[in-house]
């Protein structure tokens, strides 16, 4: 038997090394976790992992060598650049729109974590965490993200609502009560009222 020395460690300690896997790996990871741990534990685990990945991605983007760092962009240019960055990394593209003074939406017809018509539940838990970590870094304060539609459950697009934690929590409560997204948004209190 030949003795082997351990290979040198590659990567960084701060988690900024990037890897690329086929999108089916995300789908299979979710399915296996659900089988082993159950739906709620899977959502929590994927969200937490995505959040940490989003933090690391924001750290990388905010100090990166991009022509125009995201930290220096404003409004529409920020959302276009972020969509291009995530699209270039294989996540998919999105559009941004403000639908309420306290809620923005990111909508995608090609989000990679979604697996069309796979289940009745939203499946983009890793992405929801990723967006929360990224946007929390961008805002320099807590931002919550909630997936309100998902291609996995047969919706036309994946939609991520984001905003202050309490506002997103209130939106979620209204959706659980049976409101459509439009109805829930009209019922939400305006910030500061």
N, CA, C and O atoms as a DFTB+ gen file, in Angstrom:
772 C
 N C O
     1  1       0.838      -1.182       0.000
     2  2       0.000       0.000       0.000
     3  2       0.876       1.235       0.000
     4  3       1.810       1.349       0.793
     5  1       0.571       2.144      -0.882
     6  2       1.374       3.336      -1.012
     7  2       0.888       4.406      -0.046
     8  3      -0.313       4.643       0.083
     9  1       1.811       5.032       0.614
    10  2       1.482       6.101       1.543
    11  2       1.203       7.381       0.766
    12  3       1.922       7.728      -0.170
    13  1       0.161       8.065       1.167
    14  2      -0.140       9.341       0.509
    15  2      -0.143      10.440       1.552
    16  3      -0.625      10.273       2.672
    17  1       0.400      11.545       1.152
    18  2       0.362      12.702       2.041
    19  2      -0.923      13.459       1.751
    20  3      -1.442      13.422       0.635
    21  1      -1.417      14.128       2.739
    22  2      -2.646      14.879       2.511
    23  2      -2.373      16.027       1.541
    24  3      -1.320      16.665       1.566
    25  1      -3.356      16.256       0.697
    26  2      -3.227      17.319      -0.296
    27  2      -3.257      18.666       0.398
    28  3      -3.882      18.811       1.449
    29  1      -2.592      19.646      -0.178
    30  2      -2.645      20.980       0.428
    31  2      -4.079      21.505       0.413
    32  3      -4.849      21.219      -0.503
    33  1      -4.411      22.251       1.411
    34  2      -5.758      22.819       1.502
    35  2      -5.891      23.946       0.501
    36  3      -5.023      24.811       0.382
    37  1      -6.997      23.913      -0.212
    38  2      -7.275      24.933      -1.212
    39  2      -8.481      25.718      -0.752
    40  3      -9.436      25.146      -0.225
    41  1      -8.447      27.012      -0.944
    42  2      -9.613      27.817      -0.595
    43  2      -9.288      28.820       0.483
    44  3      -8.126      29.069       0.803
    45  1     -10.319      29.376       1.023
    46  2     -10.160      30.398       2.039
    47  2     -10.928      30.013       3.288
    48  3     -11.862      29.213       3.237
    49  1     -10.534      30.577       4.379
    50  2     -11.206      30.296       5.646
    51  2     -12.506      31.092       5.780
    52  3     -13.375      30.726       6.572
    53  1     -12.647      32.181       5.009
    54  2     -13.833      33.021       5.167
    55  2     -14.999      32.591       4.282
    56  3     -16.021      33.277       4.254
    57  1     -14.881      31.497       3.572
    58  2     -15.995      30.965       2.806
    59  2     -16.240      31.631       1.474
    60  3     -17.324      31.478       0.911
    61  1     -15.275      32.365       0.946
    62  2     -15.510      33.083      -0.301
    63  2     -15.118      32.289      -1.543
    64  3     -15.288      32.783      -2.658
    65  1     -14.616      31.113      -1.386
    66  2     -14.312      30.280      -2.554
    67  2     -15.622      29.835      -3.182
    68  3     -16.544      29.429      -2.476
    69  1     -15.709      29.908      -4.495
    70  2     -16.944      29.564      -5.199
    71  2     -16.833      28.188      -5.827
    72  3     -15.762      27.781      -6.276
    73  1     -17.949      27.478      -5.854
    74  2     -18.045      26.200      -6.533
    75  2     -19.262      26.265      -7.440
    76  3     -20.157      27.085      -7.239
    77  1     -19.286      25.405      -8.423
    78  2     -20.409      25.364      -9.343
    79  2     -20.890      23.929      -9.449
    80  3     -20.100      23.011      -9.669
    81  1     -22.205      23.743      -9.291
    82  2     -22.793      22.418      -9.457
    83  2     -24.009      22.555     -10.370
    84  3     -24.586      23.639     -10.453
    85  1     -24.410      21.498     -11.049
    86  2     -25.635      21.573     -11.837
    87  2     -26.829      21.863     -10.924
    88  3     -26.859      21.422      -9.775
    89  1     -27.801      22.598     -11.437
    90  2     -28.978      22.983     -10.648
    91  2     -29.725      21.773     -10.100
    92  3     -30.354      21.859      -9.046
    93  1     -29.661      20.647     -10.808
    94  2     -30.338      19.442     -10.321
    95  2     -29.785      19.029      -8.946
    96  3     -30.481      18.364      -8.178
    97  1     -28.561      19.414      -8.637
    98  2     -27.989      19.124      -7.323
    99  2     -28.763      19.814      -6.207
   100  3     -28.922      19.256      -5.122
   101  1     -29.245      21.028      -6.471
   102  2     -30.046      21.741      -5.476
   103  2     -31.384      21.043      -5.265
   104  3     -31.851      20.898      -4.136
   105  1     -31.993      20.614      -6.367
   106  2     -33.274      19.907      -6.283
   107  2     -33.118      18.603      -5.518
   108  3     -33.930      18.285      -4.649
   109  1     -32.088      17.861      -5.837
   110  2     -31.880      16.566      -5.171
   111  2     -31.521      16.754      -3.698
   112  3     -31.949      15.971      -2.851
   113  1     -30.739      17.787      -3.392
   114  2     -30.414      18.086      -1.993
   115  2     -31.703      18.339      -1.207
   116  3     -31.875      17.800      -0.114
   117  1     -32.599      19.145      -1.750
   118  2     -33.873      19.429      -1.081
   119  2     -34.684      18.149      -0.896
   120  3     -35.212      17.899       0.187
   121  1     -34.783      17.344      -1.942
   122  2     -35.568      16.104      -1.849
   123  2     -35.004      15.157      -0.788
   124  3     -35.756      14.591       0.005
   125  1     -33.698      14.988      -0.775
   126  2     -33.080      14.078       0.194
   127  2     -33.227      14.600       1.622
   128  3     -33.504      13.828       2.539
   129  1     -33.043      15.900       1.812
   130  2     -33.233      16.478       3.144
   131  2     -34.674      16.298       3.617
   132  3     -34.914      15.957       4.776
   133  1     -35.632      16.526       2.719
   134  2     -37.036      16.342       3.095
   135  2     -37.302      14.892       3.496
   136  3     -38.010      14.628       4.468
   137  1     -36.739      13.977       2.753
   138  2     -36.931      12.554       3.050
   139  2     -36.326      12.199       4.410
   140  3     -36.922      11.440       5.174
   141  1     -35.165      12.737       4.708
   142  2     -34.461      12.395       5.944
   143  2     -34.911      13.203       7.161
   144  3     -34.982      12.673       8.270
   145  1     -35.216      14.494       6.952
   146  2     -35.461      15.371       8.099
   147  2     -36.866      15.957       8.156
   148  3     -37.277      16.464       9.200
   149  1     -37.600      15.897       7.064
   150  2     -38.936      16.494       7.032
   151  2     -38.908      17.868       6.387
   152  3     -37.854      18.485       6.238
   153  1     -40.088      18.332       6.009
   154  2     -40.204      19.576       5.241
   155  2     -39.726      20.806       6.008
   156  3     -38.944      21.593       5.475
   157  1     -40.181      20.987       7.247
   158  2     -39.835      22.193       7.998
   159  2     -38.341      22.253       8.307
   160  3     -37.724      23.308       8.163
   161  1     -37.759      21.143       8.727
   162  2     -36.319      21.110       9.002
   163  2     -35.524      21.405       7.735
   164  3     -34.489      22.069       7.793
   165  1     -35.995      20.923       6.605
   166  2     -35.326      21.174       5.327
   167  2     -35.352      22.653       4.992
   168  3     -34.329      23.227       4.616
   169  1     -36.509      23.270       5.126
   170  2     -36.628      24.708       4.843
   171  2     -35.677      25.495       5.731
   172  3     -34.956      26.369       5.249
   173  1     -35.670      25.196       7.007
   174  2     -34.794      25.917       7.947
   175  2     -33.318      25.718       7.617
   176  3     -32.547      26.678       7.622
   177  1     -32.925      24.488       7.333
   178  2     -31.514      24.201       7.045
   179  2     -31.065      24.883       5.754
   180  3     -30.000      25.498       5.713
   181  1     -31.869      24.776       4.712
   182  2     -31.494      25.395       3.442
   183  2     -31.481      26.919       3.549
   184  3     -30.605      27.573       2.984
   185  1     -32.447      27.484       4.270
   186  2     -32.486      28.928       4.452
   187  2     -31.243      29.412       5.197
   188  3     -30.627      30.402       4.803
   189  1     -30.878      28.720       6.265
   190  2     -29.697      29.117       7.043
   191  2     -28.425      29.017       6.200
   192  3     -27.578      29.909       6.246
   193  1     -28.294      27.950       5.443
   194  2     -27.115      27.794       4.571
   195  2     -27.104      28.877       3.498
   196  3     -26.055      29.448       3.197
   197  1     -28.269      29.158       2.922
   198  2     -28.355      30.203       1.906
   199  2     -28.019      31.570       2.474
   200  3     -27.353      32.370       1.818
   201  1     -28.481      31.845       3.702
   202  2     -28.201      33.135       4.332
   203  2     -26.700      33.350       4.485
   204  3     -26.177      34.416       4.160
   205  1     -26.021      32.335       4.978
   206  2     -24.566      32.460       5.154
   207  2     -23.874      32.635       3.808
   208  3     -22.934      33.421       3.686
   209  1     -24.341      31.898       2.792
   210  2     -23.774      32.048       1.448
   211  2     -24.033      33.459       0.910
   212  3     -23.165      34.047       0.265
   213  1     -25.223      33.998       1.173
   214  2     -25.541      35.359       0.739
   215  2     -24.660      36.392       1.417
   216  3     -24.239      37.362       0.785
   217  1     -24.376      36.193       2.703
   218  2     -23.460      37.102       3.403
   219  2     -22.076      37.065       2.765
   220  3     -21.474      38.108       2.508
   221  1     -21.578      35.857       2.512
   222  2     -20.249      35.716       1.905
   223  2     -20.228      36.317       0.502
   224  3     -19.253      36.957       0.112
   225  1     -21.300      36.110      -0.249
   226  2     -21.376      36.682      -1.592
   227  2     -21.381      38.201      -1.528
   228  3     -20.694      38.852      -2.314
   229  1     -22.151      38.780      -0.600
   230  2     -22.164      40.236      -0.474
   231  2     -20.778      40.756      -0.110
   232  3     -20.311      41.741      -0.682
   233  1     -20.121      40.094       0.841
   234  2     -18.767      40.515       1.226
   235  2     -17.849      40.508       0.014
   236  3     -17.063      41.435      -0.181
   237  1     -17.948      39.475      -0.789
   238  2     -17.130      39.360      -1.988
   239  2     -17.464      40.460      -2.993
   240  3     -16.563      41.086      -3.551
   241  1     -18.744      40.696      -3.223
   242  2     -19.158      41.701      -4.198
   243  2     -18.833      43.123      -3.742
   244  3     -18.497      43.978      -4.562
   245  1     -18.931      43.373      -2.447
   246  2     -18.705      44.731      -1.957
   247  2     -17.231      45.106      -1.902
   248  3     -16.894      46.289      -1.853
   249  1     -16.358      44.121      -1.911
   250  2     -14.930      44.438      -1.927
   251  2     -14.249      43.935      -3.197
   252  3     -13.029      44.015      -3.336
   253  1     -15.051      43.421      -4.112
   254  2     -14.525      42.816      -5.327
   255  2     -13.909      43.815      -6.279
   256  3     -13.879      45.019      -6.027
   257  1     -13.423      43.283      -7.366
   258  2     -12.732      44.105      -8.350
   259  2     -13.631      44.437      -9.541
   260  3     -13.134      44.709     -10.634
   261  1     -14.928      44.418      -9.342
   262  2     -15.855      44.731     -10.430
   263  2     -15.641      46.164     -10.900
   264  3     -15.215      47.032     -10.139
   265  1     -15.953      46.391     -12.193
   266  2     -15.824      47.745     -12.742
   267  2     -16.603      48.741     -11.902
   268  3     -16.095      49.807     -11.554
   269  1     -17.817      48.392     -11.584
   270  2     -18.664      49.231     -10.750
   271  2     -19.132      48.398      -9.563
   272  3     -20.106      47.656      -9.688
   273  1     -18.471      48.498      -8.420
   274  2     -18.915      47.708      -7.269
   275  2     -20.378      48.015      -6.939
   276  3     -20.833      49.152      -7.066
   277  1     -21.097      46.983      -6.516
   278  2     -22.513      47.150      -6.185
   279  2     -22.738      48.226      -5.131
   280  3     -23.775      48.890      -5.122
   281  1     -21.768      48.392      -4.251
   282  2     -21.923      49.373      -3.173
   283  2     -21.971      50.793      -3.704
   284  3     -22.408      51.698      -2.993
   285  1     -21.533      51.013      -4.934
   286  2     -21.522      52.364      -5.497
   287  2     -22.678      52.625      -6.452
   288  3     -22.778      53.717      -7.011
   289  1     -23.550      51.648      -6.648
   290  2     -24.672      51.805      -7.570
   291  2     -25.917      52.248      -6.820
   292  3     -26.056      52.013      -5.620
   293  1     -26.804      52.886      -7.539
   294  2     -28.036      53.373      -6.944
   295  2     -29.235      52.860      -7.734
   296  3     -29.143      52.662      -8.945
   297  1     -30.356      52.647      -7.056
   298  2     -31.628      52.339      -7.693
   299  2     -31.593      51.244      -8.737
   300  3     -31.106      50.140      -8.492
   301  1     -32.123      51.570      -9.914
   302  2     -32.268      50.603     -11.000
   303  2     -30.950      49.939     -11.374
   304  3     -30.919      48.737     -11.640
   305  1     -29.864      50.702     -11.397
   306  2     -28.559      50.147     -11.759
   307  2     -28.130      49.043     -10.787
   308  3     -27.528      48.051     -11.199
   309  1     -28.438      49.216      -9.504
   310  2     -28.102      48.192      -8.511
   311  2     -28.804      46.883      -8.846
   312  3     -28.167      45.830      -8.889
   313  1     -30.130      46.943      -9.085
   314  2     -30.902      45.727      -9.339
   315  2     -30.488      45.068     -10.653
   316  3     -30.412      43.842     -10.732
   317  1     -30.221      45.864     -11.674
   318  2     -29.771      45.303     -12.950
   319  2     -28.431      44.609     -12.802
   320  3     -28.224      43.522     -13.340
   321  1     -27.522      45.237     -12.072
   322  2     -26.186      44.648     -11.873
   323  2     -26.275      43.382     -11.017
   324  3     -25.611      42.390     -11.317
   325  1     -27.085      43.406      -9.957
   326  2     -27.228      42.221      -9.113
   327  2     -27.832      41.070      -9.909
   328  3     -27.393      39.929      -9.766
   329  1     -28.829      41.347     -10.742
   330  2     -29.412      40.310     -11.588
   331  2     -28.360      39.741     -12.537
   332  3     -28.301      38.529     -12.745
   333  1     -27.538      40.606     -13.106
   334  2     -26.487      40.147     -14.022
   335  2     -25.451      39.291     -13.296
   336  3     -24.993      38.280     -13.828
   337  1     -25.085      39.696     -12.086
   338  2     -24.110      38.926     -11.293
   339  2     -24.664      37.543     -10.975
   340  3     -23.985      36.538     -11.190
   341  1     -25.901      37.483     -10.461
   342  2     -26.481      36.190     -10.111
   343  2     -26.745      35.350     -11.359
   344  3     -26.549      34.134     -11.338
   345  1     -27.183      35.979     -12.432
   346  2     -27.380      35.267     -13.682
   347  2     -26.071      34.691     -14.201
   348  3     -26.033      33.562     -14.689
   349  1     -25.004      35.464     -14.097
   350  2     -23.687      35.006     -14.529
   351  2     -23.156      33.854     -13.689
   352  3     -22.285      33.107     -14.135
   353  1     -23.670      33.710     -12.491
   354  2     -23.266      32.615     -11.610
   355  2     -24.224      31.432     -11.703
   356  3     -24.093      30.465     -10.953
   357  1     -25.181      31.506     -12.616
   358  2     -26.068      30.385     -12.864
   359  2     -27.366      30.365     -12.083
   360  3     -28.151      29.429     -12.236
   361  1     -27.622      31.370     -11.244
   362  2     -28.846      31.368     -10.438
   363  2     -30.081      31.681     -11.268
   364  3     -31.161      31.154     -11.001
   365  1     -29.930      32.523     -12.257
   366  2     -31.044      32.983     -13.069
   367  2     -31.105      34.497     -13.019
   368  3     -30.356      35.133     -12.277
   369  1     -31.987      35.065     -13.800
   370  2     -32.135      36.513     -13.836
   371  2     -33.431      36.892     -13.121
   372  3     -34.310      36.055     -12.913
   373  1     -33.532      38.158     -12.751
   374  2     -34.757      38.619     -12.107
   375  2     -35.004      40.072     -12.470
   376  3     -34.105      40.790     -12.907
   377  1     -36.236      40.478     -12.278
   378  2     -36.585      41.886     -12.371
   379  2     -37.010      42.341     -10.985
   380  3     -37.481      41.548     -10.169
   381  1     -36.838      43.617     -10.739
   382  2     -37.195      44.203      -9.447
   383  2     -38.323      45.194      -9.655
   384  3     -38.369      45.922     -10.647
   385  1     -39.233      45.199      -8.690
   386  2     -40.237      46.263      -8.662
   387  2     -40.659      46.506      -7.216
   388  3     -40.701      45.590      -6.394
   389  1     -40.966      47.758      -6.936
   390  2     -41.469      48.139      -5.622
   391  2     -42.987      48.095      -5.701
   392  3     -43.583      48.741      -6.563
   393  1     -43.620      47.334      -4.803
   394  2     -45.074      47.143      -4.844
   395  2     -45.781      47.726      -3.629
   396  3     -47.009      47.725      -3.551
   397  1     -45.001      48.218      -2.695
   398  2     -45.526      48.761      -1.437
   399  2     -44.378      49.554      -0.837
   400  3     -43.221      49.206      -1.073
   401  1     -44.649      50.612      -0.068
   402  2     -43.526      51.363       0.506
   403  2     -42.570      50.518       1.353
   404  3     -41.422      50.911       1.559
   405  1     -43.030      49.366       1.846
   406  2     -42.170      48.523       2.669
   407  2     -41.797      47.190       2.043
   408  3     -41.121      46.378       2.674
   409  1     -42.235      46.950       0.788
   410  2     -42.011      45.648       0.155
   411  2     -41.539      45.828      -1.289
   412  3     -42.120      46.591      -2.060
   413  1     -40.481      45.112      -1.630
   414  2     -40.039      45.016      -3.016
   415  2     -40.208      43.577      -3.472
   416  3     -40.267      42.662      -2.651
   417  1     -40.285      43.379      -4.772
   418  2     -40.383      42.032      -5.343
   419  2     -39.248      41.797      -6.312
   420  3     -38.890      42.677      -7.094
   421  1     -38.683      40.600      -6.256
   422  2     -37.747      40.114      -7.252
   423  2     -38.448      38.961      -7.941
   424  3     -38.843      38.000      -7.280
   425  1     -38.613      39.034      -9.261
   426  2     -39.357      38.023      -9.998
   427  2     -38.476      37.401     -11.071
   428  3     -37.751      38.096     -11.781
   429  1     -38.553      36.063     -11.177
   430  2     -37.713      35.338     -12.125
   431  2     -38.492      34.224     -12.800
   432  3     -39.227      33.477     -12.154
   433  1     -38.321      34.126     -14.095
   434  2     -38.926      33.033     -14.866
   435  2     -37.936      31.901     -15.110
   436  3     -38.295      30.877     -15.691
   437  1     -36.692      32.078     -14.669
   438  2     -35.672      31.061     -14.936
   439  2     -34.812      30.744     -13.711
   440  3     -33.655      30.352     -13.857
   441  1     -35.359      30.907     -12.517
   442  2     -34.572      30.713     -11.293
   443  2     -34.143      29.252     -11.190
   444  3     -34.968      28.351     -11.341
   445  1     -32.877      29.019     -10.938
   446  2     -32.297      27.672     -11.031
   447  2     -32.735      26.714      -9.926
   448  3     -32.749      25.503     -10.147
   449  1     -33.086      27.207      -8.771
   450  2     -33.451      26.298      -7.678
   451  2     -34.839      25.691      -7.895
   452  3     -35.140      24.632      -7.346
   453  1     -35.676      26.344      -8.680
   454  2     -37.021      25.835      -8.948
   455  2     -36.950      24.650      -9.904
   456  3     -36.156      24.633     -10.844
   457  1     -37.788      23.677      -9.644
   458  2     -37.876      22.483     -10.476
   459  2     -39.342      22.352     -10.869
   460  3     -40.149      21.811     -10.113
   461  1     -39.678      22.844     -12.043
   462  2     -41.072      23.013     -12.458
   463  2     -41.965      21.817     -12.134
   464  3     -41.659      20.676     -12.478
   465  1     -43.072      22.110     -11.466
   466  2     -44.146      21.151     -11.157
   467  2     -43.678      19.952     -10.338
   468  3     -44.128      18.829     -10.567
   469  1     -42.798      20.180      -9.411
   470  2     -42.249      19.111      -8.589
   471  2     -43.087      18.854      -7.337
   472  3     -43.180      17.711      -6.888
   473  1     -43.689      19.878      -6.774
   474  2     -44.402      19.768      -5.499
   475  2     -45.416      20.899      -5.371
   476  3     -45.424      21.823      -6.185
   477  1     -46.245      20.831      -4.385
   478  2     -47.205      21.907      -4.137
   479  2     -46.608      23.021      -3.288
   480  3     -47.239      24.059      -3.092
   481  1     -45.401      22.813      -2.785
   482  2     -44.756      23.791      -1.920
   483  2     -43.690      24.568      -2.690
   484  3     -43.116      24.066      -3.656
   485  1     -43.433      25.808      -2.244
   486  2     -42.307      26.563      -2.782
   487  2     -41.031      25.803      -2.459
   488  3     -40.937      25.156      -1.416
   489  1     -40.057      25.879      -3.344
   490  2     -38.849      25.072      -3.144
   491  2     -37.571      25.875      -3.018
   492  3     -36.514      25.292      -2.777
   493  1     -37.623      27.169      -3.169
   494  2     -36.399      27.962      -3.247
   495  2     -35.920      28.459      -1.883
   496  3     -35.632      29.645      -1.722
   497  1     -35.836      27.574      -0.919
   498  2     -35.439      27.950       0.440
   499  2     -33.989      28.402       0.509
   500  3     -33.678      29.355       1.224
   501  1     -33.099      27.741      -0.214
   502  2     -31.705      28.161      -0.246
   503  2     -31.611      29.558      -0.844
   504  3     -30.889      30.411      -0.327
   505  1     -32.336      29.792      -1.929
   506  2     -32.336      31.098      -2.590
   507  2     -32.930      32.189      -1.705
   508  3     -32.439      33.318      -1.698
   509  1     -33.983      31.858      -0.960
   510  2     -34.590      32.829      -0.059
   511  2     -33.578      33.272       0.991
   512  3     -33.463      34.461       1.291
   513  1     -32.850      32.316       1.543
   514  2     -31.784      32.658       2.486
   515  2     -30.668      33.443       1.820
   516  3     -30.168      34.414       2.388
   517  1     -30.273      33.032       0.621
   518  2     -29.221      33.728      -0.121
   519  2     -29.588      35.190      -0.324
   520  3     -28.778      36.084      -0.076
   521  1     -30.823      35.428      -0.781
   522  2     -31.278      36.808      -1.004
   523  2     -31.311      37.593       0.302
   524  3     -30.926      38.762       0.332
   525  1     -31.769      36.960       1.386
   526  2     -31.821      37.655       2.676
   527  2     -30.413      38.049       3.126
   528  3     -30.207      39.169       3.595
   529  1     -29.453      37.150       2.990
   530  2     -28.079      37.474       3.366
   531  2     -27.486      38.569       2.503
   532  3     -26.836      39.486       3.007
   533  1     -27.709      38.473       1.202
   534  2     -27.221      39.488       0.264
   535  2     -27.827      40.859       0.542
   536  3     -27.109      41.852       0.652
   537  1     -29.153      40.906       0.655
   538  2     -29.836      42.185       0.831
   539  2     -29.595      42.780       2.211
   540  3     -29.575      44.002       2.362
   541  1     -29.414      41.935       3.217
   542  2     -29.050      42.430       4.548
   543  2     -27.696      43.132       4.475
   544  3     -27.509      44.192       5.072
   545  1     -26.757      42.541       3.744
   546  2     -25.457      43.188       3.554
   547  2     -25.586      44.498       2.798
   548  3     -24.981      45.499       3.181
   549  1     -26.367      44.500       1.732
   550  2     -26.535      45.701       0.917
   551  2     -27.196      46.827       1.703
   552  3     -26.829      47.992       1.554
   553  1     -28.170      46.477       2.542
   554  2     -28.910      47.476       3.316
   555  2     -28.206      47.846       4.619
   556  3     -28.575      48.819       5.276
   557  1     -27.194      47.067       4.986
   558  2     -26.502      47.259       6.267
   559  2     -27.479      47.180       7.435
   560  3     -27.332      47.887       8.433
   561  1     -28.474      46.313       7.296
   562  2     -29.462      46.082       8.340
   563  2     -30.344      44.923       7.926
   564  3     -30.356      44.550       6.753
   565  1     -31.085      44.342       8.864
   566  2     -31.858      43.131       8.583
   567  2     -32.907      43.307       7.487
   568  3     -33.719      44.231       7.524
   569  1     -32.870      42.414       6.528
   570  2     -33.867      42.337       5.466
   571  2     -34.382      40.900       5.440
   572  3     -33.600      39.949       5.397
   573  1     -35.697      40.757       5.466
   574  2     -36.319      39.432       5.392
   575  2     -36.787      39.192       3.955
   576  3     -37.133      40.128       3.234
   577  1     -36.789      37.930       3.558
   578  2     -37.220      37.552       2.212
   579  2     -38.208      36.398       2.330
   580  3     -38.015      35.476       3.123
   581  1     -39.261      36.463       1.537
   582  2     -40.312      35.447       1.529
   583  2     -40.623      35.097       0.083
   584  3     -40.900      35.982      -0.726
   585  1     -40.580      33.811      -0.246
   586  2     -40.971      33.408      -1.594
   587  2     -42.498      33.325      -1.638
   588  3     -43.108      32.566      -0.885
   589  1     -43.107      34.115      -2.528
   590  2     -44.565      34.170      -2.594
   591  2     -45.135      33.396      -3.777
   592  3     -46.328      33.090      -3.788
   593  1     -44.321      33.075      -4.761
   594  2     -44.727      32.186      -5.845
   595  2     -43.493      31.417      -6.287
   596  3     -42.367      31.892      -6.139
   597  1     -43.716      30.214      -6.834
   598  2     -42.582      29.353      -7.179
   599  2     -42.940      28.486      -8.381
   600  3     -44.021      27.900      -8.436
   601  1     -42.040      28.412      -9.324
   602  2     -42.250      27.573     -10.501
   603  2     -42.365      26.100     -10.121
   604  3     -43.002      25.330     -10.840
   605  1     -41.764      25.696      -9.012
   606  2     -41.839      24.302      -8.583
   607  2     -43.279      23.874      -8.318
   608  3     -43.647      22.728      -8.578
   609  1     -44.082      24.782      -7.808
   610  2     -45.477      24.426      -7.535
   611  2     -46.403      24.798      -8.692
   612  3     -47.625      24.796      -8.544
   613  1     -45.806      25.119      -9.855
   614  2     -46.595      25.376     -11.050
   615  2     -46.860      26.836     -11.350
   616  3     -47.539      27.144     -12.329
   617  1     -46.340      27.749     -10.531
   618  2     -46.516      29.175     -10.803
   619  2     -45.690      29.569     -12.032
   620  3     -44.744      28.877     -12.409
   621  1     -46.061      30.670     -12.631
   622  2     -45.392      31.166     -13.826
   623  2     -43.957      31.614     -13.547
   624  3     -43.086      31.529     -14.413
   625  1     -43.730      32.087     -12.334
   626  2     -42.409      32.616     -11.978
   627  2     -42.149      32.398     -10.496
   628  3     -43.067      32.121      -9.723
   629  1     -40.896      32.526     -10.116
   630  2     -40.539      32.580      -8.699
   631  2     -40.556      34.048      -8.307
   632  3     -39.980      34.888      -8.998
   633  1     -41.210      34.353      -7.207
   634  2     -41.297      35.724      -6.730
   635  2     -40.836      35.768      -5.290
   636  3     -41.319      35.017      -4.443
   637  1     -39.897      36.657      -5.025
   638  2     -39.349      36.840      -3.685
   639  2     -39.736      38.236      -3.199
   640  3     -39.320      39.236      -3.783
   641  1     -40.530      38.302      -2.130
   642  2     -40.880      39.580      -1.506
   643  2     -39.837      39.867      -0.436
   644  3     -39.423      38.961       0.289
   645  1     -39.410      41.120      -0.334
   646  2     -38.415      41.450       0.681
   647  2     -38.723      42.804       1.305
   648  3     -39.364      43.663       0.700
   649  1     -38.246      42.964       2.534
   650  2     -38.428      44.218       3.258
   651  2     -38.013      44.043       4.703
   652  3     -37.335      43.078       5.057
   653  1     -38.424      44.981       5.531
   654  2     -38.134      44.904       6.966
   655  2     -38.784      43.638       7.529
   656  3     -39.833      43.200       7.056
   657  1     -38.153      43.071       8.525
   658  2     -38.599      41.802       9.083
   659  2     -40.072      41.824       9.489
   660  3     -40.813      40.908       9.131
   661  1     -40.509      42.832      10.218
   662  2     -41.905      42.874      10.676
   663  2     -42.868      43.003       9.506
   664  3     -43.931      42.381       9.513
   665  1     -42.521      43.788       8.516
   666  2     -43.400      43.973       7.352
   667  2     -43.554      42.664       6.585
   668  3     -44.662      42.308       6.184
   669  1     -42.450      41.944       6.379
   670  2     -42.511      40.663       5.676
   671  2     -43.274      39.641       6.519
   672  3     -44.026      38.830       5.978
   673  1     -43.086      39.676       7.842
   674  2     -43.838      38.790       8.738
   675  2     -45.346      39.065       8.612
   676  3     -46.146      38.132       8.538
   677  1     -45.719      40.336       8.590
   678  2     -47.132      40.697       8.437
   679  2     -47.672      40.230       7.089
   680  3     -48.798      39.739       7.012
   681  1     -46.883      40.378       6.031
   682  2     -47.281      39.910       4.704
   683  2     -47.515      38.403       4.724
   684  3     -48.509      37.916       4.186
   685  1     -46.604      37.674       5.342
   686  2     -46.726      36.219       5.435
   687  2     -48.015      35.824       6.167
   688  3     -48.717      34.905       5.744
   689  1     -48.316      36.513       7.250
   690  2     -49.542      36.231       7.992
   691  2     -50.783      36.425       7.139
   692  3     -51.706      35.612       7.185
   693  1     -50.807      37.491       6.364
   694  2     -51.953      37.746       5.482
   695  2     -52.065      36.676       4.400
   696  3     -53.169      36.249       4.062
   697  1     -50.923      36.238       3.853
   698  2     -50.953      35.171       2.849
   699  2     -51.460      33.868       3.460
   700  3     -52.223      33.140       2.825
   701  1     -51.037      33.571       4.698
   702  2     -51.522      32.372       5.386
   703  2     -53.030      32.440       5.635
   704  3     -53.710      31.414       5.660
   705  1     -53.541      33.656       5.817
   706  2     -54.982      33.843       6.034
   707  2     -55.785      33.718       4.747
   708  3     -57.010      33.840       4.772
   709  1     -55.114      33.475       3.621
   710  2     -55.812      33.248       2.361
   711  2     -55.847      34.416       1.403
   712  3     -56.459      34.319       0.339
   713  1     -55.207      35.518       1.750
   714  2     -55.166      36.665       0.844
   715  2     -54.283      36.359      -0.361
   716  3     -53.300      35.628      -0.242
   717  1     -54.625      36.905      -1.504
   718  2     -53.710      36.886      -2.645
   719  2     -52.587      37.877      -2.332
   720  3     -52.706      38.677      -1.403
   721  1     -51.515      37.828      -3.091
   722  2     -50.416      38.762      -2.849
   723  2     -50.903      40.204      -2.981
   724  3     -50.577      41.046      -2.145
   725  1     -51.672      40.489      -4.012
   726  2     -52.167      41.852      -4.230
   727  2     -53.049      42.317      -3.068
   728  3     -52.923      43.447      -2.596
   729  1     -53.930      41.443      -2.621
   730  2     -54.810      41.774      -1.500
   731  2     -53.998      41.978      -0.216
   732  3     -54.247      42.917       0.541
   733  1     -53.036      41.098       0.019
   734  2     -52.195      41.212       1.216
   735  2     -51.422      42.520       1.208
   736  3     -51.316      43.187       2.237
   737  1     -50.881      42.892       0.056
   738  2     -50.126      44.141      -0.037
   739  2     -51.010      45.344       0.259
   740  3     -50.568      46.297       0.900
   741  1     -52.268      45.306      -0.207
   742  2     -53.173      46.426       0.047
   743  2     -53.584      46.496       1.526
   744  3     -53.946      47.568       2.011
   745  1     -53.532      45.375       2.240
   746  2     -53.884      45.336       3.663
   747  2     -52.722      45.733       4.571
   748  3     -52.939      46.085       5.731
   749  1     -51.499      45.681       4.060
   750  2     -50.336      46.006       4.895
   751  2     -50.353      47.475       5.296
   752  3     -50.700      48.358       4.512
   753  1     -49.969      47.698       6.540
   754  2     -49.821      49.079       6.997
   755  2     -48.619      49.705       6.310
   756  3     -47.647      49.021       5.991
   757  1     -48.691      50.972       6.090
   758  2     -47.567      51.722       5.526
   759  2     -46.531      51.916       6.619
   760  3     -46.902      52.120       7.775
   761  1     -45.237      51.859       6.293
   762  2     -44.209      52.101       7.310
   763  2     -44.443      53.434       8.012
   764  3     -44.767      54.434       7.373
   765  1     -44.277      53.437       9.314
   766  2     -44.416      54.650      10.104
   767  2     -45.847      55.001      10.486
   768  3     -46.096      56.052      11.077
   769  1     -46.808      54.103      10.140
   770  2     -48.201      54.407      10.509
   771  2     -48.681      53.462      11.586
   772  3     -49.826      53.559      12.028
